Amino acid sequence: MDDVLPIIEKVPFLADAQIWEIASRCRIFRSRSDDEDQTVELELSRDQAGRWMVVARDEERDITAQGVPMPGLNGAINMVPWYMLDDPPA
């Protein structure tokens, strides 16, 4: 990220942009509330202030559940509205 930040700061259209580094990705296999199996792609990101944000996606059903920025990874994972991944696709 250190080598990218100076480049991004020079782009006028990105002057006020928030930058989140994708720190890790993983895949989760879970059961939905209807007992169907579900594969969830998890993206763990961190900003320059050290806050974490987690995005969980069910690519097959095109559903995303995104948490809010939190100071710790544990809090960020727990703030994801996991119930949204149980909802039927719109």
N, C-alpha and C positions, 0 to 999 in steps of 0.2 A: 504494500500500500504506500510505503514511503516514496517509491519512485513514480507512482501514479498521481499522487496528490498535487505536486507542483504543476503538472500538465493540466489537471482539471481546474485548478485555481485560475489559470490563464484564459479559460473559455468563458467569454462574457455571458452566455446563456446559462451557465452553471454557477454563477457567482454566489447565489443564495442556496445552492443545492445541498442537501444532506448526503453524506457519503457513508454507506454501510458496506463494510468488508464481509464477504461471505466466508465465515471462519470454518464452517464444516457443513457437510451434507450427509444424510444417512437415510436408510429405508426402514420403515416400520411395518410389520404385519400385525393387524389387529382385527378384532371382531366388532362390527357395528352393533348398534342397539337392536337391530333386527336379526342378529346372530349371523349375518353374512360376513365372509372374509373381506378384508380391505387392505390394500397396499397404500401406504402413505409415504410420500417423499417429504423429508424434513430438511429445512434450510435454516441454519443458525448463523445469524449475522451480528456484527459488532460495529458500533460507530466510533468516531474519534474520541468521544467522551467516555468510552468504555461501557456504554449501555448495550444490552443484548435485545434482539428481537427474533422471534421464531415464526416461520411460515410453514404450515403443513398443507400438503396438496394431495388430493386423490385425483391423479391425472386421468384415470379411466372414466370417472364420473364428472370431471371438470368442476371440482369443488375445492375451494381454498378457505382455510381458517388461519387468520393472522393475529398474533398477540400484539401487545403494546410494548414499547421500549421499557426495559427494566434494568436496574443496576447490576443484577446478577443473573446468571444463566438459569439457575433453579427457578427463580421468580418468573423469568421470561417463558420458560416451558409451561409453567402452571397457569400463565395468563392466556394461553391459546384457547379459544373457544372450541374445544374438541367436539362438542355436541353438533357443531355445524357440519362436521364430516359425516354425521349420521343422517342428515337431511337428504331427502330425494333431490336430484338435480333439477334445476329450474327449467 
